[in-house]
Amino acid sequence: MKTLVLYATQYGYTAECAAKLKAELSGDVTLVDLEKQRAPGLADYDAVIVGGSIYMGRVQAKISEFCAANEGELLQKALGLFLCCGLPQNLEESLSASFPKALRKHAKSVGCFGGELRTARMKPMHKLIAGMMQKVGGKNGIEPPKANPQAVLDFAAAMNA
Ligand SMILES: Cc1cc2nc3c(=O)[nH]c(=O)nc-3n(C[C@H](O)[C@H](O)[C@H](O)COP(=O)(O)O)c2cc1C
């Protein structure tokens, strides 16, 4: 079984989730950061997992563009889709905005791995928005973004099944 995990990240949380997936998935697993590397041809892979992080309601353009360009081939694979995000309560909207409907329907596993606001490394505009997210969330009783390592394990188990 050969699995390709394609991901995009801004501050590294998604990359860490992808690395955990590689450790948990059975068979031969290849990780590709789409912001830094080109996607290999999909023909060699039995399974493909695609994921990224949500910024202002959308996943990275590299992820949505890859899905749009390869939709037909992805529909022939065991497919996994995942998002890292700070507002899991908005997951359905985030998924709809990020992945084509046909792929969401076809996916063997769809995961939400939570998120982390890594403010120390953020560019100023992102730091400002992260601060607003925390402040507005706090006022409205919304939990601050947090990692969900169990969701990564559950997703890997579903893909391995
Ligand atoms: C500027 C900014 C905007 C964000 N917008 C959203 C959003 O619209 N919805 C959401 O669920 N999470 C949002 N988040 C949370 C990120 O998705 C979360 O921090 C994620 O873990 C980032 O992963 P990365 O380090 O791999 O890029 C936002 C974070 C920042 C800094």
The ligand as an SDF file (V2000), in Angstrom:
LIG
                    3D

 31 33  0  0  0  0  0  0  0  0999 V2000
   -4.8510   35.1450   10.4310 C   0  0  0  0  0  0  0  0  0  0  0  0
   -5.5110   33.8690   10.8260 C   0  0  0  0  0  0  0  0  0  0  0  0
   -6.7640   33.5570   10.3240 C   0  0  0  0  0  0  0  0  0  0  0  0
   -7.3920   32.3510   10.6860 C   0  0  0  0  0  0  0  0  0  0  0  0
   -8.6290   32.0920   10.1930 N   0  0  0  0  0  0  0  0  0  0  0  0
   -9.2680   30.9610   10.6030 C   0  0  0  0  0  0  0  0  0  0  0  0
  -10.5910   30.6950   10.1530 C   0  0  0  0  0  0  0  0  0  0  0  0
  -11.1900   31.4320    9.3710 O   0  0  0  0  0  0  0  0  0  0  0  0
  -11.2010   29.5690   10.6120 N   0  0  0  0  0  0  0  0  0  0  0  0
  -10.5800   28.6930   11.4580 C   0  0  0  0  0  0  0  0  0  0  0  0
  -11.1880   27.6980   11.8420 O   0  0  0  0  0  0  0  0  0  0  0  0
   -9.3060   28.9150   11.8870 N   0  0  0  0  0  0  0  0  0  0  0  0
   -8.6410   30.0220   11.4760 C   0  0  0  0  0  0  0  0  0  0  0  0
   -7.3600   30.2580   11.9000 N   0  0  0  0  0  0  0  0  0  0  0  0
   -6.6700   29.2570   12.7410 C   0  0  0  0  0  0  0  0  0  0  0  0
   -5.6670   28.4110   11.9260 C   0  0  0  0  0  0  0  0  0  0  0  0
   -6.3320   27.6010   10.9920 O   0  0  0  0  0  0  0  0  0  0  0  0
   -4.8570   27.5440   12.9210 C   0  0  0  0  0  0  0  0  0  0  0  0
   -4.0530   28.4010   13.6920 O   0  0  0  0  0  0  0  0  0  0  0  0
   -4.0220   26.4470   12.2670 C   0  0  0  0  0  0  0  0  0  0  0  0
   -3.5050   25.5820   13.2590 O   0  0  0  0  0  0  0  0  0  0  0  0
   -2.8510   26.9770   11.4640 C   0  0  0  0  0  0  0  0  0  0  0  0
   -2.0760   25.9050   10.9820 O   0  0  0  0  0  0  0  0  0  0  0  0
   -0.6490   26.0840   10.2750 P   0  0  0  0  0  0  0  0  0  0  0  0
    0.3310   26.5060   11.3430 O   0  0  0  0  0  0  0  0  0  0  0  0
   -0.3350   24.7540    9.7140 O   0  0  0  0  0  0  0  0  0  0  0  0
   -0.8220   27.0860    9.1790 O   0  0  0  0  0  0  0  0  0  0  0  0
   -6.7220   31.4360   11.5590 C   0  0  0  0  0  0  0  0  0  0  0  0
   -5.4510   31.7560   12.0520 C   0  0  0  0  0  0  0  0  0  0  0  0
   -4.8470   32.9580   11.7100 C   0  0  0  0  0  0  0  0  0  0  0  0
   -3.4850   33.2760   12.2520 C   0  0  0  0  0  0  0  0  0  0  0  0
  1  2  1  0
  2  3  1  0
  2 30  2  0
  3  4  2  0
  4  5  1  0
  4 28  1  0
  5  6  2  0
  6  7  1  0
  6 13  1  0
  7  8  2  0
  7  9  1  0
  9 10  1  0
 10 11  2  0
 10 12  1  0
 12 13  2  0
 13 14  1  0
 14 15  1  0
 14 28  1  0
 15 16  1  0
 16 17  1  0
 16 18  1  0
 18 19  1  0
 18 20  1  0
 20 21  1  0
 20 22  1  0
 22 23  1  0
 23 24  1  0
 24 25  2  0
 24 26  1  0
 24 27  1  0
 28 29  2  0
 29 30  1  0
 30 31  1  0
M  END
$$$$
